Amino acid sequence: MIMIRIFLVFYFFSLKTLASAPSSANTSNQEFNLRAFYKIASFNTMAEVKYRSNEKRTDETFYTFGGRFRLFQNLKFGAFYQLAKGARHDEDWVLQNNRWTWRNTEQRQEDNIIVEITPKFLLDFLPGERWVFNFRISGKQNLFNDNITLLTRPGLSFYWFKNGSPYMNFYLQHEIYFPLNYGRDTIYQRWTYLGMMYHFNKTVKMSPFLSFGFEKWSHTDDFQQRTGQTYNIKENFNNIGVSLIFIL
């Protein structure tokens, strides 16, 4: 009887010991984007495949379909459906085989609905008169877990023309994710993009880029109830990527 009690005490102590938060990480990843546009009057349709190869977690793939409609000369409205594979959320830190670990989401599919509005302005007062500023504001609802996210993405681009047509452009963009009904932070993700786009012709463009950002993870109520612990960590990213774009 004494041995059973000792075993039970040791067992429950072990569960508490094994209960731990996910660790912070600094990773270098690769991203590949394939994007196609087809314009019908003022409506510009888009199909996109985005693949992110992650060094220390499940790879992610996003399939996005939809388009943008020009409301005014400097204002566009967009609506998209997105299928995501490999996405990770706070509730994916789970207890498996008496250990806390990230759930494998490589084959899990999630449906997202995205709407956006983008004002765009030519900054002709800057040197060269070829600077363009835009400020994209997006709302995203994940139908898998009902997470709602507000995204803001201001961007500045400089266009280099050759023989009267765009030859190259350079851009700087900054994207922030604000979780509206989930998480424990005001900002969930933050990204900075620095890149250039080479225009082979009117149909084909290629854009290599660098991106730097972070993603935050915080404890769920289930984790806190089971372990009595809390956590709030940050995963930092330094990514390199390339986009191939077709204007059909």
N, C-alpha and C positions, 0 to 999 in steps of 0.2 A: 504493500500500500504506500509506503514511504517512497519507494522507487517510482511509482506512478505519479505521485505528486511532484517529485523532482523533475520527472520527464515533462510534465505539463507546464511547470514553471519555465523550464528551459525552452520548450517549444514556443510559448507565447513571447518570451523574451527575444527569441530568434526572429519572430515575425516583426517585432518592433525594430530590431536591428536592421533587418533587410529593407524596411520601409525607408525609402530615400527619395529625394527630389531628383529630377533630371539634372544633369550637369551642364554648365555653360559651355559653349563651344565657339571656336573660331575656324571657319571653313572657307576653302577656295573651291568654287564650283564652276561648271560650264553650262551655258544656255544656248539653245539653237531655236530660231524662230523662222517659220515659213508662213508668208502672208500674201494673200491675193486680193485685189480690188477690181470691181467691175462697176462702172458708173452707168446709171439709168436716169437720164435727165438730172434732177437735183439730188437724187438718192444714190449714195455710193455704198454698194454692198461690200462685205468683207468676210473672208474665211481665213482662219489662222490656226496653226498648230505650234504650240510652244512646249519645248522639252527642256527640263532642267535636271542635269546630272548632279546629284548631291553627294558630297564626299562622305558624310557621316550619317545620312538618313535616307529614307526611301526616295527614289527619283520621282519627279512630278511631270505630268503631261496635261496640257490644257488645250481643248478644242473649242474654238470660239466662232460663232456664226451670227451675222446680223448686218447692220449698216448704219450709216449716218446720213441725215437729211439736213440740207442747208435751210435754216429758218430765215436768216437775214445774211447780208454780205459777210459779216464778221461773226456769225453765230451758227453753230451746228448742234443738232440733237441726234443722239445715237441710242440704239437699243440692241441688245445682244443676248443670245443664249450661250452658255458655256458648260461644257462637260469636263470635269476635273478628275484626274486619277492620281493617287498618291498624296493628296493633301493631308495635312496633320493639324489637329486641334488640341486644345487643353485636355479634353476628355479622353484623348488617346493615350494618356499616361495611365496604365492600368496594372492591376495585380494579376500576374500569370505565374503559376508554379511557385507560389510563395515569394515572388520577386516582383518589384515594380519595374516596368519597362515600357517602351513605346510599342503600341500596337502596329503590326505590319499593315499598312494601308495601300500597298503597291497596286492591288487589283480593285480597290474600292472606288466606285464611281459616285460622283456628286454632281447635282444639277444646280447651276447658278443662273440667275437672271440679273442683267446689268443694264442700267439706264444712265446716260451721261449727257452733259451739256458742255460745250467748249467754245468760249469766246476767243477770237484770234485777231491780233492787231499787228500792223506794220509799224515798226519804230523807225520812221524815216528821219528822225532828229539825231540818230546815232551815226557815227562815221561809216560811210559806205552805203547807207540807206538800204541795206539788205538784211536787217535784223527783224525777226518775227517773234512775237511773244504770244503764247497761248496759255490758258488756264483751264484745264479739264477738271470737272467735278462729276464724280460718279457715285451712284448708289448700287450696292450689290447685295442680293439676298441669296443665301445658300439654302436650297430647298431640302437638303439632307438633314441639317440641324437647326434651321431657321435663324442662323446667324445673319445679322444685317451690318454691313460695313459702309462707311462713308470714306471715299477716297478723293484726295486733292492732288493734282499733278501740274504745277506750273512748269513751263519750259521756255527756253530761249534758244533760237536757232539763227545761224548766219549762213546765207546762201551765196555761193560762188558761181557766177554765170560764165559760160564760154560759148561764143558765137550765138548769143541771145537765148541760150537754153541753160537750165540748171546743170551744173557739172559736179559739184560737191556741196554738201552742207554739213555744218558742225553744230552739235546741240548739247545742251546741258538741261537736265530735267530733275525735279525733286518730287518724290511721291510719298504721301503719308496716308496710313490706314487708321481710321478712327472706328473702333468697335462701338456700336450703338446699343447692343443688348447682350453682350457677352464679355468675358475677360475681366480683369481687375485694373487695367491701365487705360489712361486716356488715349495713348498711342500704342497700337498693336505692332505695326511695322513702319519702317522709314527707309526709303531708298533714294540714292543719288545715281543718276545715269550720265555718263560722259561718252560721246561717240561721234562718229562721222558717217555720212552716207555718200556713196559713190553712185552716180547715175550713169550706167552703161549706155542706156538709151531711154526712150520714152516708156519702154516696157519693163525693163529689168533694173533693179537697184540692189545694192548690197550695203549693209550697215554693221561694221564691227563696233563693239562698245564695251565699256567697263561699267560695273555697277557695284556700289558699296551700300550696305544696309544692315539692319538688324530685325529680329523677330523676337517678341517676348512671350514667355510661357509662365502661367500662374496656376496655382493649385485649384482643384475642383472641390466642391463641398464633400464629395465622396472620399477623396484622398484625406481631407482634414478629419472627417468623422472616423475613418479607419485607423489613422496614425497619430492624430493629435498634432500634426505638423502642418506648416504652410511653406510656400516658396514663391519666389518671383525671380525668374532668371532671364538672361538675354543671350540670344544666339547671333553672333556676328558673321557677316558674309562678305567675301571679296570675290566677285564673279567676273568672268570674261565670257563674252557671247558674240554671236553674229546673227543678223537677220537677213533673209533673202526675200525680196519683195517683187511682186509681179503686178503691173497695171494692165489689165486686160481690156 
